[in-house]
């Protein structure tokens, strides 16, 4: 029973997807923060 459950989990690919998702979220938050704080004075 236990041997049939363990191969269904691929920790390497799951970790890579979570890291990529985290990096994308940080970049988007930084982009929005930069747009909010940019001055539009001319």
Secondary structure, DSSP 4 states (H G I P E B T S, - for coil): -HHHHHTT--HHHHHHHHHHHHHHHHHHHHHHHHHHH-----
